[in-house]
Amino acid sequence: MTAPDPNAFSLDINDPDDAELIEYFLDELPEKIEIINTAKAGDDVEALSRIAHQLKGAAPGFGFPTIGSAAEVLEGSLKEAGGSIQDVEQVKSEIDSLLALCQSFIDTNPFA
């Protein structure tokens, strides 16, 4: 396995306490991706907003500020869309970007 990019996390992967937080978050990401995919497939704006809000708040604390930022952008766009299922189409690229970002961290998980 390739060593992780030392700049990939805002916490120190070499610090045991930080590494534990990073590993926990990475272990939870597949479930988050599943929730996002299910909500996207069902045009469930409420569920998308909820998971975006959760990731916006939690990801930076676990050392993933880029995921938090992407989730914040998505959450804002969903609010602007006004909760209309038809308007979800406008933000699907942001959803896909967040999914790709999450997947990239799973793919490079140094704990896997």
PDB file as gemmi writes it, atoms N, CA and C in Angstrom:
CRYST1    1.000    1.000    1.000  90.00  90.00  90.00 P 1                      
ATOM      1  N   MET A   1       0.838  -1.170   0.000  1.00  0.00           N  
ATOM      2  CA  MET A   1       0.000   0.000   0.000  1.00  0.00           C  
ATOM      3  C   MET A   1       0.888   1.239   0.000  1.00  0.00           C  
ATOM      4  N   THR A   2       0.455   2.240  -0.740  1.00  0.00           N  
ATOM      5  CA  THR A   2       1.175   3.501  -0.811  1.00  0.00           C  
ATOM      6  C   THR A   2       0.955   4.288   0.466  1.00  0.00           C  
ATOM      7  N   ALA A   3       1.988   4.937   0.942  1.00  0.00           N  
ATOM      8  CA  ALA A   3       1.865   5.769   2.130  1.00  0.00           C  
ATOM      9  C   ALA A   3       0.924   6.932   1.840  1.00  0.00           C  
ATOM     10  N   PRO A   4       0.089   7.304   2.814  1.00  0.00           N  
ATOM     11  CA  PRO A   4      -0.839   8.403   2.581  1.00  0.00           C  
ATOM     12  C   PRO A   4      -0.106   9.725   2.432  1.00  0.00           C  
ATOM     13  N   ASP A   5      -0.713  10.599   1.672  1.00  0.00           N  
ATOM     14  CA  ASP A   5      -0.187  11.948   1.521  1.00  0.00           C  
ATOM     15  C   ASP A   5      -0.225  12.606   2.895  1.00  0.00           C  
ATOM     16  N   PRO A   6       0.891  13.104   3.418  1.00  0.00           N  
ATOM     17  CA  PRO A   6       0.889  13.696   4.757  1.00  0.00           C  
ATOM     18  C   PRO A   6      -0.002  14.925   4.844  1.00  0.00           C  
ATOM     19  N   ASN A   7      -0.366  15.516   3.711  1.00  0.00           N  
ATOM     20  CA  ASN A   7      -1.243  16.678   3.717  1.00  0.00           C  
ATOM     21  C   ASN A   7      -2.712  16.304   3.532  1.00  0.00           C  
ATOM     22  N   ALA A   8      -3.017  15.020   3.422  1.00  0.00           N  
ATOM     23  CA  ALA A   8      -4.388  14.573   3.179  1.00  0.00           C  
ATOM     24  C   ALA A   8      -5.279  14.796   4.399  1.00  0.00           C  
ATOM     25  N   PHE A   9      -4.706  14.791   5.570  1.00  0.00           N  
ATOM     26  CA  PHE A   9      -5.465  14.926   6.802  1.00  0.00           C  
ATOM     27  C   PHE A   9      -5.007  16.178   7.548  1.00  0.00           C  
ATOM     28  N   SER A  10      -5.945  16.813   8.262  1.00  0.00           N  
ATOM     29  CA  SER A  10      -5.536  17.961   9.068  1.00  0.00           C  
ATOM     30  C   SER A  10      -5.046  17.518  10.444  1.00  0.00           C  
ATOM     31  N   LEU A  11      -5.236  16.249  10.776  1.00  0.00           N  
ATOM     32  CA  LEU A  11      -4.681  15.686  11.995  1.00  0.00           C  
ATOM     33  C   LEU A  11      -3.398  14.935  11.637  1.00  0.00           C  
ATOM     34  N   ASP A  12      -2.603  14.625  12.634  1.00  0.00           N  
ATOM     35  CA  ASP A  12      -1.338  13.927  12.417  1.00  0.00           C  
ATOM     36  C   ASP A  12      -1.555  12.424  12.456  1.00  0.00           C  
ATOM     37  N   ILE A  13      -1.471  11.793  11.303  1.00  0.00           N  
ATOM     38  CA  ILE A  13      -1.701  10.349  11.208  1.00  0.00           C  
ATOM     39  C   ILE A  13      -0.673   9.553  12.015  1.00  0.00           C  
ATOM     40  N   ASN A  14       0.451  10.168  12.341  1.00  0.00           N  
ATOM     41  CA  ASN A  14       1.492   9.500  13.128  1.00  0.00           C  
ATOM     42  C   ASN A  14       1.257   9.616  14.628  1.00  0.00           C  
ATOM     43  N   ASP A  15       0.312  10.448  15.027  1.00  0.00           N  
ATOM     44  CA  ASP A  15      -0.059  10.570  16.436  1.00  0.00           C  
ATOM     45  C   ASP A  15      -1.137   9.521  16.707  1.00  0.00           C  
ATOM     46  N   PRO A  16      -0.941   8.635  17.676  1.00  0.00           N  
ATOM     47  CA  PRO A  16      -1.905   7.544  17.904  1.00  0.00           C  
ATOM     48  C   PRO A  16      -3.339   8.025  18.151  1.00  0.00           C  
ATOM     49  N   ASP A  17      -3.504   9.109  18.893  1.00  0.00           N  
ATOM     50  CA  ASP A  17      -4.851   9.621  19.154  1.00  0.00           C  
ATOM     51  C   ASP A  17      -5.492  10.159  17.881  1.00  0.00           C  
ATOM     52  N   ASP A  18      -4.729  10.921  17.112  1.00  0.00           N  
ATOM     53  CA  ASP A  18      -5.235  11.446  15.842  1.00  0.00           C  
ATOM     54  C   ASP A  18      -5.514  10.311  14.865  1.00  0.00           C  
ATOM     55  N   ALA A  19      -4.625   9.339  14.822  1.00  0.00           N  
ATOM     56  CA  ALA A  19      -4.799   8.213  13.907  1.00  0.00           C  
ATOM     57  C   ALA A  19      -6.090   7.455  14.224  1.00  0.00           C  
ATOM     58  N   GLU A  20      -6.402   7.342  15.494  1.00  0.00           N  
ATOM     59  CA  GLU A  20      -7.639   6.661  15.895  1.00  0.00           C  
ATOM     60  C   GLU A  20      -8.863   7.409  15.366  1.00  0.00           C  
ATOM     61  N   LEU A  21      -8.841   8.734  15.447  1.00  0.00           N  
ATOM     62  CA  LEU A  21      -9.955   9.541  14.919  1.00  0.00           C  
ATOM     63  C   LEU A  21     -10.068   9.396  13.408  1.00  0.00           C  
ATOM     64  N   ILE A  22      -8.942   9.473  12.737  1.00  0.00           N  
ATOM     65  CA  ILE A  22      -8.926   9.346  11.277  1.00  0.00           C  
ATOM     66  C   ILE A  22      -9.473   7.986  10.867  1.00  0.00           C  
ATOM     67  N   GLU A  23      -8.999   6.928  11.528  1.00  0.00           N  
ATOM     68  CA  GLU A  23      -9.442   5.572  11.198  1.00  0.00           C  
ATOM     69  C   GLU A  23     -10.949   5.419  11.427  1.00  0.00           C  
ATOM     70  N   TYR A  24     -11.448   5.949  12.533  1.00  0.00           N  
ATOM     71  CA  TYR A  24     -12.883   5.867  12.823  1.00  0.00           C  
ATOM     72  C   TYR A  24     -13.689   6.528  11.703  1.00  0.00           C  
ATOM     73  N   PHE A  25     -13.280   7.723  11.320  1.00  0.00           N  
ATOM     74  CA  PHE A  25     -14.015   8.445  10.278  1.00  0.00           C  
ATOM     75  C   PHE A  25     -13.976   7.687   8.957  1.00  0.00           C  
ATOM     76  N   LEU A  26     -12.818   7.190   8.592  1.00  0.00           N  
ATOM     77  CA  LEU A  26     -12.690   6.423   7.346  1.00  0.00           C  
ATOM     78  C   LEU A  26     -13.548   5.162   7.376  1.00  0.00           C  
ATOM     79  N   ASP A  27     -13.636   4.525   8.519  1.00  0.00           N  
ATOM     80  CA  ASP A  27     -14.458   3.323   8.640  1.00  0.00           C  
ATOM     81  C   ASP A  27     -15.947   3.631   8.465  1.00  0.00           C  
ATOM     82  N   GLU A  28     -16.350   4.847   8.818  1.00  0.00           N  
ATOM     83  CA  GLU A  28     -17.746   5.254   8.710  1.00  0.00           C  
ATOM     84  C   GLU A  28     -18.110   5.780   7.318  1.00  0.00           C  
ATOM     85  N   LEU A  29     -17.122   6.149   6.520  1.00  0.00           N  
ATOM     86  CA  LEU A  29     -17.392   6.757   5.214  1.00  0.00           C  
ATOM     87  C   LEU A  29     -18.203   5.891   4.253  1.00  0.00           C  
ATOM     88  N   PRO A  30     -17.961   4.589   4.151  1.00  0.00           N  
ATOM     89  CA  PRO A  30     -18.788   3.804   3.230  1.00  0.00           C  
ATOM     90  C   PRO A  30     -20.285   3.901   3.538  1.00  0.00           C  
ATOM     91  N   GLU A  31     -20.631   3.914   4.815  1.00  0.00           N  
ATOM     92  CA  GLU A  31     -22.042   4.071   5.205  1.00  0.00           C  
ATOM     93  C   GLU A  31     -22.566   5.443   4.775  1.00  0.00           C  
ATOM     94  N   LYS A  32     -21.758   6.469   4.940  1.00  0.00           N  
ATOM     95  CA  LYS A  32     -22.168   7.819   4.525  1.00  0.00           C  
ATOM     96  C   LYS A  32     -22.375   7.872   3.016  1.00  0.00           C  
ATOM     97  N   ILE A  33     -21.490   7.233   2.281  1.00  0.00           N  
ATOM     98  CA  ILE A  33     -21.624   7.196   0.821  1.00  0.00           C  
ATOM     99  C   ILE A  33     -22.917   6.478   0.428  1.00  0.00           C  
ATOM    100  N   GLU A  34     -23.214   5.390   1.120  1.00  0.00           N  
ATOM    101  CA  GLU A  34     -24.452   4.657   0.827  1.00  0.00           C  
ATOM    102  C   GLU A  34     -25.678   5.536   1.082  1.00  0.00           C  
ATOM    103  N   ILE A  35     -25.668   6.263   2.167  1.00  0.00           N  
ATOM    104  CA  ILE A  35     -26.780   7.159   2.486  1.00  0.00           C  
ATOM    105  C   ILE A  35     -26.931   8.221   1.394  1.00  0.00           C  
ATOM    106  N   ILE A  36     -25.819   8.804   0.974  1.00  0.00           N  
ATOM    107  CA  ILE A  36     -25.863   9.831  -0.073  1.00  0.00           C  
ATOM    108  C   ILE A  36     -26.383   9.243  -1.375  1.00  0.00           C  
ATOM    109  N   ASN A  37     -25.880   8.088  -1.763  1.00  0.00           N  
ATOM    110  CA  ASN A  37     -26.327   7.457  -3.006  1.00  0.00           C  
ATOM    111  C   ASN A  37     -27.816   7.125  -2.976  1.00  0.00           C  
ATOM    112  N   THR A  38     -28.286   6.605  -1.856  1.00  0.00           N  
ATOM    113  CA  THR A  38     -29.706   6.273  -1.717  1.00  0.00           C  
ATOM    114  C   THR A  38     -30.562   7.535  -1.797  1.00  0.00           C  
ATOM    115  N   ALA A  39     -30.139   8.577  -1.112  1.00  0.00           N  
ATOM    116  CA  ALA A  39     -30.885   9.836  -1.134  1.00  0.00           C  
ATOM    117  C   ALA A  39     -30.870  10.460  -2.529  1.00  0.00           C  
ATOM    118  N   LYS A  40     -29.733  10.378  -3.184  1.00  0.00           N  
ATOM    119  CA  LYS A  40     -29.623  10.916  -4.548  1.00  0.00           C  
ATOM    120  C   LYS A  40     -30.540  10.154  -5.492  1.00  0.00           C  
ATOM    121  N   ALA A  41     -30.528   8.838  -5.404  1.00  0.00           N  
ATOM    122  CA  ALA A  41     -31.354   8.013  -6.287  1.00  0.00           C  
ATOM    123  C   ALA A  41     -32.841   8.280  -6.071  1.00  0.00           C  
ATOM    124  N   GLY A  42     -33.212   8.578  -4.834  1.00  0.00           N  
ATOM    125  CA  GLY A  42     -34.612   8.838  -4.511  1.00  0.00           C  
ATOM    126  C   GLY A  42     -34.979  10.310  -4.534  1.00  0.00           C  
ATOM    127  N   ASP A  43     -34.052  11.155  -4.985  1.00  0.00           N  
ATOM    128  CA  ASP A  43     -34.273  12.605  -4.974  1.00  0.00           C  
ATOM    129  C   ASP A  43     -34.771  13.083  -3.607  1.00  0.00           C  
ATOM    130  N   ASP A  44     -34.172  12.534  -2.553  1.00  0.00           N  
ATOM    131  CA  ASP A  44     -34.569  12.842  -1.184  1.00  0.00           C  
ATOM    132  C   ASP A  44     -33.741  14.023  -0.672  1.00  0.00           C  
ATOM    133  N   VAL A  45     -34.280  15.212  -0.903  1.00  0.00           N  
ATOM    134  CA  VAL A  45     -33.575  16.440  -0.543  1.00  0.00           C  
ATOM    135  C   VAL A  45     -33.343  16.517   0.964  1.00  0.00           C  
ATOM    136  N   GLU A  46     -34.336  16.089   1.740  1.00  0.00           N  
ATOM    137  CA  GLU A  46     -34.205  16.150   3.192  1.00  0.00           C  
ATOM    138  C   GLU A  46     -33.044  15.290   3.686  1.00  0.00           C  
ATOM    139  N   ALA A  47     -32.958  14.060   3.178  1.00  0.00           N  
ATOM    140  CA  ALA A  47     -31.859  13.172   3.588  1.00  0.00           C  
ATOM    141  C   ALA A  47     -30.514  13.696   3.108  1.00  0.00           C  
ATOM    142  N   LEU A  48     -30.468  14.237   1.897  1.00  0.00           N  
ATOM    143  CA  LEU A  48     -29.220  14.820   1.388  1.00  0.00           C  
ATOM    144  C   LEU A  48     -28.788  16.002   2.249  1.00  0.00           C  
ATOM    145  N   SER A  49     -29.742  16.838   2.610  1.00  0.00           N  
ATOM    146  CA  SER A  49     -29.423  17.990   3.457  1.00  0.00           C  
ATOM    147  C   SER A  49     -28.912  17.552   4.811  1.00  0.00           C  
ATOM    148  N   ARG A  50     -29.553  16.529   5.371  1.00  0.00           N  
ATOM    149  CA  ARG A  50     -29.161  16.030   6.696  1.00  0.00           C  
ATOM    150  C   ARG A  50     -27.737  15.471   6.676  1.00  0.00           C  
ATOM    151  N   ILE A  51     -27.419  14.632   5.682  1.00  0.00           N  
ATOM    152  CA  ILE A  51     -26.082  14.033   5.647  1.00  0.00           C  
ATOM    153  C   ILE A  51     -25.033  15.086   5.306  1.00  0.00           C  
ATOM    154  N   ALA A  52     -25.380  16.046   4.444  1.00  0.00           N  
ATOM    155  CA  ALA A  52     -24.432  17.123   4.136  1.00  0.00           C  
ATOM    156  C   ALA A  52     -24.141  17.932   5.398  1.00  0.00           C  
ATOM    157  N   HIS A  53     -25.179  18.210   6.168  1.00  0.00           N  
ATOM    158  CA  HIS A  53     -25.000  18.974   7.407  1.00  0.00           C  
ATOM    159  C   HIS A  53     -24.130  18.195   8.400  1.00  0.00           C  
ATOM    160  N   GLN A  54     -24.378  16.900   8.511  1.00  0.00           N  
ATOM    161  CA  GLN A  54     -23.582  16.073   9.423  1.00  0.00           C  
ATOM    162  C   GLN A  54     -22.114  16.059   9.009  1.00  0.00           C  
ATOM    163  N   LEU A  55     -21.870  15.863   7.722  1.00  0.00           N  
ATOM    164  CA  LEU A  55     -20.480  15.824   7.239  1.00  0.00           C  
ATOM    165  C   LEU A  55     -19.815  17.183   7.368  1.00  0.00           C  
ATOM    166  N   LYS A  56     -20.566  18.240   7.117  1.00  0.00           N  
ATOM    167  CA  LYS A  56     -20.010  19.597   7.247  1.00  0.00           C  
ATOM    168  C   LYS A  56     -19.485  19.819   8.661  1.00  0.00           C  
ATOM    169  N   GLY A  57     -20.237  19.348   9.645  1.00  0.00           N  
ATOM    170  CA  GLY A  57     -19.841  19.559  11.031  1.00  0.00           C  
ATOM    171  C   GLY A  57     -18.797  18.575  11.531  1.00  0.00           C  
ATOM    172  N   ALA A  58     -18.932  17.320  11.153  1.00  0.00           N  
ATOM    173  CA  ALA A  58     -18.070  16.272  11.718  1.00  0.00           C  
ATOM    174  C   ALA A  58     -16.731  16.117  11.012  1.00  0.00           C  
ATOM    175  N   ALA A  59     -16.730  16.178   9.708  1.00  0.00           N  
ATOM    176  CA  ALA A  59     -15.516  15.858   8.942  1.00  0.00           C  
ATOM    177  C   ALA A  59     -14.296  16.672   9.365  1.00  0.00           C  
ATOM    178  N   PRO A  60     -14.419  17.995   9.529  1.00  0.00           N  
ATOM    179  CA  PRO A  60     -13.220  18.745   9.934  1.00  0.00           C  
ATOM    180  C   PRO A  60     -12.667  18.307  11.293  1.00  0.00           C  
ATOM    181  N   GLY A  61     -13.535  17.953  12.218  1.00  0.00           N  
ATOM    182  CA  GLY A  61     -13.093  17.522  13.542  1.00  0.00           C  
ATOM    183  C   GLY A  61     -12.349  16.201  13.520  1.00  0.00           C  
ATOM    184  N   PHE A  62     -12.616  15.393  12.502  1.00  0.00           N  
ATOM    185  CA  PHE A  62     -11.937  14.116  12.347  1.00  0.00           C  
ATOM    186  C   PHE A  62     -10.732  14.226  11.421  1.00  0.00           C  
ATOM    187  N   GLY A  63     -10.437  15.451  10.991  1.00  0.00           N  
ATOM    188  CA  GLY A  63      -9.245  15.662  10.173  1.00  0.00           C  
ATOM    189  C   GLY A  63      -9.492  15.728   8.684  1.00  0.00           C  
ATOM    190  N   PHE A  64     -10.740  15.951   8.271  1.00  0.00           N  
ATOM    191  CA  PHE A  64     -11.089  15.973   6.855  1.00  0.00           C  
ATOM    192  C   PHE A  64     -11.793  17.281   6.471  1.00  0.00           C  
ATOM    193  N   PRO A  65     -11.069  18.379   6.530  1.00  0.00           N  
ATOM    194  CA  PRO A  65     -11.698  19.669   6.225  1.00  0.00           C  
ATOM    195  C   PRO A  65     -12.188  19.776   4.781  1.00  0.00           C  
ATOM    196  N   THR A  66     -11.557  19.078   3.850  1.00  0.00           N  
ATOM    197  CA  THR A  66     -12.011  19.164   2.461  1.00  0.00           C  
ATOM    198  C   THR A  66     -13.391  18.520   2.294  1.00  0.00           C  
ATOM    199  N   ILE A  67     -13.645  17.439   3.008  1.00  0.00           N  
ATOM    200  CA  ILE A  67     -14.976  16.829   2.969  1.00  0.00           C  
ATOM    201  C   ILE A  67     -15.979  17.775   3.610  1.00  0.00           C  
ATOM    202  N   GLY A  68     -15.597  18.384   4.712  1.00  0.00           N  
ATOM    203  CA  GLY A  68     -16.481  19.348   5.367  1.00  0.00           C  
ATOM    204  C   GLY A  68     -16.827  20.512   4.462  1.00  0.00           C  
ATOM    205  N   SER A  69     -15.849  21.010   3.735  1.00  0.00           N  
ATOM    206  CA  SER A  69     -16.095  22.128   2.818  1.00  0.00           C  
ATOM    207  C   SER A  69     -17.014  21.725   1.670  1.00  0.00           C  
ATOM    208  N   ALA A  70     -16.776  20.543   1.100  1.00  0.00           N  
ATOM    209  CA  ALA A  70     -17.621  20.064   0.002  1.00  0.00           C  
ATOM    210  C   ALA A  70     -19.056  19.845   0.490  1.00  0.00           C  
ATOM    211  N   ALA A  71     -19.204  19.334   1.688  1.00  0.00           N  
ATOM    212  CA  ALA A  71     -20.531  19.118   2.261  1.00  0.00           C  
ATOM    213  C   ALA A  71     -21.228  20.450   2.531  1.00  0.00           C  
ATOM    214  N   GLU A  72     -20.468  21.433   2.951  1.00  0.00           N  
ATOM    215  CA  GLU A  72     -21.038  22.762   3.199  1.00  0.00           C  
ATOM    216  C   GLU A  72     -21.562  23.381   1.904  1.00  0.00           C  
ATOM    217  N   VAL A  73     -20.808  23.248   0.832  1.00  0.00           N  
ATOM    218  CA  VAL A  73     -21.243  23.752  -0.469  1.00  0.00           C  
ATOM    219  C   VAL A  73     -22.540  23.055  -0.888  1.00  0.00           C  
ATOM    220  N   LEU A  74     -22.564  21.741  -0.744  1.00  0.00           N  
ATOM    221  CA  LEU A  74     -23.760  20.980  -1.101  1.00  0.00           C  
ATOM    222  C   LEU A  74     -24.950  21.403  -0.251  1.00  0.00           C  
ATOM    223  N   GLU A  75     -24.742  21.533   1.038  1.00  0.00           N  
ATOM    224  CA  GLU A  75     -25.836  21.933   1.919  1.00  0.00           C  
ATOM    225  C   GLU A  75     -26.394  23.292   1.503  1.00  0.00           C  
ATOM    226  N   GLY A  76     -25.516  24.231   1.191  1.00  0.00           N  
ATOM    227  CA  GLY A  76     -25.966  25.547   0.755  1.00  0.00           C  
ATOM    228  C   GLY A  76     -26.754  25.488  -0.537  1.00  0.00           C  
ATOM    229  N   SER A  77     -26.290  24.690  -1.470  1.00  0.00           N  
ATOM    230  CA  SER A  77     -26.991  24.556  -2.750  1.00  0.00           C  
ATOM    231  C   SER A  77     -28.361  23.909  -2.574  1.00  0.00           C  
ATOM    232  N   LEU A  78     -28.435  22.940  -1.682  1.00  0.00           N  
ATOM    233  CA  LEU A  78     -29.725  22.308  -1.419  1.00  0.00           C  
ATOM    234  C   LEU A  78     -30.700  23.299  -0.781  1.00  0.00           C  
ATOM    235  N   LYS A  79     -30.201  24.154   0.089  1.00  0.00           N  
ATOM    236  CA  LYS A  79     -31.064  25.191   0.684  1.00  0.00           C  
ATOM    237  C   LYS A  79     -31.553  26.154  -0.387  1.00  0.00           C  
ATOM    238  N   GLU A  80     -30.642  26.548  -1.281  1.00  0.00           N  
ATOM    239  CA  GLU A  80     -31.023  27.452  -2.376  1.00  0.00           C  
ATOM    240  C   GLU A  80     -32.050  26.806  -3.291  1.00  0.00           C  
ATOM    241  N   ALA A  81     -31.972  25.491  -3.444  1.00  0.00           N  
ATOM    242  CA  ALA A  81     -32.907  24.783  -4.311  1.00  0.00           C  
ATOM    243  C   ALA A  81     -34.320  24.782  -3.717  1.00  0.00           C  
ATOM    244  N   GLY A  82     -34.428  25.096  -2.452  1.00  0.00           N  
ATOM    245  CA  GLY A  82     -35.732  25.216  -1.826  1.00  0.00           C  
ATOM    246  C   GLY A  82     -36.423  23.907  -1.528  1.00  0.00           C  
ATOM    247  N   GLY A  83     -35.714  22.824  -1.567  1.00  0.00           N  
ATOM    248  CA  GLY A  83     -36.304  21.545  -1.217  1.00  0.00           C  
ATOM    249  C   GLY A  83     -37.111  20.891  -2.312  1.00  0.00           C  
ATOM    250  N   SER A  84     -37.110  21.480  -3.485  1.00  0.00           N  
ATOM    251  CA  SER A  84     -37.849  20.907  -4.602  1.00  0.00           C  
ATOM    252  C   SER A  84     -37.065  19.751  -5.217  1.00  0.00           C  
ATOM    253  N   ILE A  85     -37.722  18.627  -5.388  1.00  0.00           N  
ATOM    254  CA  ILE A  85     -37.063  17.465  -5.970  1.00  0.00           C  
ATOM    255  C   ILE A  85     -36.510  17.788  -7.351  1.00  0.00           C  
ATOM    256  N   GLN A  86     -37.228  18.581  -8.137  1.00  0.00           N  
ATOM    257  CA  GLN A  86     -36.764  18.933  -9.469  1.00  0.00           C  
ATOM    258  C   GLN A  86     -35.448  19.713  -9.405  1.00  0.00           C  
ATOM    259  N   ASP A  87     -35.292  20.507  -8.373  1.00  0.00           N  
ATOM    260  CA  ASP A  87     -34.084  21.318  -8.249  1.00  0.00           C  
ATOM    261  C   ASP A  87     -32.863  20.507  -7.827  1.00  0.00           C  
ATOM    262  N   VAL A  88     -33.067  19.284  -7.371  1.00  0.00           N  
ATOM    263  CA  VAL A  88     -31.934  18.445  -6.986  1.00  0.00           C  
ATOM    264  C   VAL A  88     -31.030  18.204  -8.188  1.00  0.00           C  
ATOM    265  N   GLU A  89     -31.601  18.177  -9.371  1.00  0.00           N  
ATOM    266  CA  GLU A  89     -30.800  17.987 -10.587  1.00  0.00           C  
ATOM    267  C   GLU A  89     -29.690  19.033 -10.673  1.00  0.00           C  
ATOM    268  N   GLN A  90     -29.958  20.224 -10.203  1.00  0.00           N  
ATOM    269  CA  GLN A  90     -28.971  21.302 -10.266  1.00  0.00           C  
ATOM    270  C   GLN A  90     -27.757  21.026  -9.384  1.00  0.00           C  
ATOM    271  N   VAL A  91     -27.924  20.222  -8.380  1.00  0.00           N  
ATOM    272  CA  VAL A  91     -26.820  20.005  -7.437  1.00  0.00           C  
ATOM    273  C   VAL A  91     -26.217  18.607  -7.541  1.00  0.00           C  
ATOM    274  N   LYS A  92     -26.656  17.821  -8.502  1.00  0.00           N  
ATOM    275  CA  LYS A  92     -26.126  16.456  -8.606  1.00  0.00           C  
ATOM    276  C   LYS A  92     -24.622  16.438  -8.858  1.00  0.00           C  
ATOM    277  N   SER A  93     -24.097  17.441  -9.548  1.00  0.00           N  
ATOM    278  CA  SER A  93     -22.639  17.478  -9.745  1.00  0.00           C  
ATOM    279  C   SER A  93     -21.926  17.726  -8.422  1.00  0.00           C  
ATOM    280  N   GLU A  94     -22.521  18.519  -7.533  1.00  0.00           N  
ATOM    281  CA  GLU A  94     -21.924  18.734  -6.214  1.00  0.00           C  
ATOM    282  C   GLU A  94     -22.011  17.459  -5.379  1.00  0.00           C  
ATOM    283  N   ILE A  95     -23.107  16.748  -5.520  1.00  0.00           N  
ATOM    284  CA  ILE A  95     -23.249  15.472  -4.829  1.00  0.00           C  
ATOM    285  C   ILE A  95     -22.171  14.510  -5.324  1.00  0.00           C  
ATOM    286  N   ASP A  96     -22.015  14.444  -6.646  1.00  0.00           N  
ATOM    287  CA  ASP A  96     -21.007  13.549  -7.227  1.00  0.00           C  
ATOM    288  C   ASP A  96     -19.600  13.942  -6.789  1.00  0.00           C  
ATOM    289  N   SER A  97     -19.337  15.232  -6.669  1.00  0.00           N  
ATOM    290  CA  SER A  97     -18.017  15.689  -6.207  1.00  0.00           C  
ATOM    291  C   SER A  97     -17.763  15.254  -4.770  1.00  0.00           C  
ATOM    292  N   LEU A  98     -18.777  15.398  -3.926  1.00  0.00           N  
ATOM    293  CA  LEU A  98     -18.632  14.966  -2.530  1.00  0.00           C  
ATOM    294  C   LEU A  98     -18.423  13.454  -2.459  1.00  0.00           C  
ATOM    295  N   LEU A  99     -19.188  12.714  -3.245  1.00  0.00           N  
ATOM    296  CA  LEU A  99     -19.019  11.257  -3.272  1.00  0.00           C  
ATOM    297  C   LEU A  99     -17.619  10.869  -3.730  1.00  0.00           C  
ATOM    298  N   ALA A 100     -17.135  11.514  -4.782  1.00  0.00           N  
ATOM    299  CA  ALA A 100     -15.795  11.197  -5.304  1.00  0.00           C  
ATOM    300  C   ALA A 100     -14.721  11.526  -4.268  1.00  0.00           C  
ATOM    301  N   LEU A 101     -14.883  12.632  -3.578  1.00  0.00           N  
ATOM    302  CA  LEU A 101     -13.919  13.017  -2.551  1.00  0.00           C  
ATOM    303  C   LEU A 101     -13.905  11.987  -1.422  1.00  0.00           C  
ATOM    304  N   CYS A 102     -15.086  11.604  -0.954  1.00  0.00           N  
ATOM    305  CA  CYS A 102     -15.160  10.588   0.100  1.00  0.00           C  
ATOM    306  C   CYS A 102     -14.529   9.280  -0.365  1.00  0.00           C  
ATOM    307  N   GLN A 103     -14.847   8.882  -1.589  1.00  0.00           N  
ATOM    308  CA  GLN A 103     -14.307   7.626  -2.116  1.00  0.00           C  
ATOM    309  C   GLN A 103     -12.786   7.688  -2.230  1.00  0.00           C  
ATOM    310  N   SER A 104     -12.254   8.852  -2.585  1.00  0.00           N  
ATOM    311  CA  SER A 104     -10.801   8.969  -2.725  1.00  0.00           C  
ATOM    312  C   SER A 104     -10.101   8.721  -1.392  1.00  0.00           C  
ATOM    313  N   PHE A 105     -10.711   9.145  -0.294  1.00  0.00           N  
ATOM    314  CA  PHE A 105     -10.116   8.885   1.008  1.00  0.00           C  
ATOM    315  C   PHE A 105     -10.257   7.416   1.393  1.00  0.00           C  
ATOM    316  N   ILE A 106     -11.358   6.792   1.014  1.00  0.00           N  
ATOM    317  CA  ILE A 106     -11.521   5.360   1.269  1.00  0.00           C  
ATOM    318  C   ILE A 106     -10.477   4.585   0.480  1.00  0.00           C  
ATOM    319  N   ASP A 107     -10.288   4.968  -0.779  1.00  0.00           N  
ATOM    320  CA  ASP A 107      -9.342   4.262  -1.638  1.00  0.00           C  
ATOM    321  C   ASP A 107      -7.900   4.361  -1.166  1.00  0.00           C  
ATOM    322  N   THR A 108      -7.580   5.413  -0.434  1.00  0.00           N  
ATOM    323  CA  THR A 108      -6.214   5.601   0.060  1.00  0.00           C  
ATOM    324  C   THR A 108      -6.124   5.383   1.571  1.00  0.00           C  
ATOM    325  N   ASN A 109      -7.110   4.716   2.122  1.00  0.00           N  
ATOM    326  CA  ASN A 109      -7.175   4.474   3.574  1.00  0.00           C  
ATOM    327  C   ASN A 109      -5.904   3.729   4.035  1.00  0.00           C  
ATOM    328  N   PRO A 110      -5.094   4.374   4.842  1.00  0.00           N  
ATOM    329  CA  PRO A 110      -3.864   3.723   5.297  1.00  0.00           C  
ATOM    330  C   PRO A 110      -4.121   2.631   6.338  1.00  0.00           C  
ATOM    331  N   PHE A 111      -5.342   2.523   6.818  1.00  0.00           N  
ATOM    332  CA  PHE A 111      -5.669   1.536   7.846  1.00  0.00           C  
ATOM    333  C   PHE A 111      -6.322   0.292   7.276  1.00  0.00           C  
ATOM    334  N   ALA A 112      -6.635   0.323   5.997  1.00  0.00           N  
ATOM    335  CA  ALA A 112      -7.344  -0.815   5.373  1.00  0.00           C  
ATOM    336  C   ALA A 112      -6.421  -1.984   5.160  1.00  0.00           C  
TER     337      ALA A 112                                                      
END                                                                             
